Amino acid sequence: MKTMEGNQEVNMPIDLQYQDGQFFVVILKTSRRYYSEPFFLDSLEELYNISLKRESEEENNKLVKSLDYTNTKYIIETWPIEKFINEYSALVPQNKLLFIFHVSRCGSTLITQILSNSNKFLVISEPPIINKILDPKSGLPEIVISRLLISSINCINYCAPDESKNTAIKFRSWNTIFLKDITKLFPHTPWIFLHRKGSEVLASTLQKPPGWLRSQKTYAEFYSKILSLKTPYVIECGRDEFVARLLGYFCRVANSNQTEKSYFLDYINLPDILFNILKCAIDYEPDATEKKRMKVTRGIYSKDRNKKLEFINDSEFKNSSLNIHQLSLTEEFTEPERYKLLNRADYEN
């Protein structure tokens, strides 16, 4: 892990709080530094003793879980939203930005771990504050959401160490639902959309459900709107069908909003095509030392915080674990949308 830390104290936004009828941005006072754990939450836990609240049944079914920072040894402040927006909405970007969207369980964490090998990148993987802002049940006024997204991403970028040149933000898979809104706010920012064969993602999500699957029933009204289904149907339909439909929707959103700043990456082409994309998107090429570290990283299971477990390709196992009906669901709802992303582009040559 890169541990370089600067002396200048910065305000890292990590959460939203709602108290006495008002929203507040939760700020972590810290030094400029890199965060190289698989997820930003892992780094928050290791470095600052900030973690998810102990799970209850209600908490487990939330799309966005709550943070517990009562035991942190670092300074936590709460800022009124307007103060935060006024401070950071018009901030001049320090680094080039790169956004990473994905369908879930498709190698996106591997990308962030590869990039974390370079001190030219500040990598923030799935920042909790972004999830809180985008949460359909957050209660945030619509007029505030865009300004808060801009300010939060600007602020995260400002926290980058002086040695870095790029800030890569990886979003949660369900954040893709809001891809159009996010990229419209940052029209000059290149973004990558990573996808994988639907059956393989289905097998993985059924084995270990992500938040958007655990919240199928509790957020059924929201999902029914984006999937053009009736709410009772979303509540009653099988998890496998719900996953197949939502994966297809993620791909459809990415495809329908592509621009000259968008890049599509199939899991089977990781990590080789990634470097072509980075060259095209932000004019980045790793040096010899970075390439050596990246080569080691690609052979390690990306979610292993100890960085010791060997990566084993499990695509064949995942496909064989599904029944005929489940495979047919991904062929019906996921793959037709994903196929539209498979046309070769210049960066794949």
Secondary structure, DSSP 8 states (H G I E B T S, - for coil): ----EEEEEEEEEEEEEEETTEEEEEEEEEEEE---SSSHHHHHHHHH--EE----HHHHT-SS--EE-TT-SSEEEEEEHHHHHHHHTT---SSEEEEEEESSSSSHHHHHHHHTT-TTEEEEES-HHHHHHH-TTS---HHHHHHHHHHHHHHHHHTS-TT--EEEEE--GGGGGGHHHHHHHSTT--EEEEE--HHHHHHHHHHS--HHHHTTTTTHHHHHHHHT--HHHHHHS-HHHHHHHHHHHHHHHHHHT--TTEEEEEGGGTTHHHHHHHHHHH-----HHHHHHHHHHTTB-TT-TTS-SB----HHHHHHTS-HHHHHHHHHHTHHHHHTT-S--GGG-
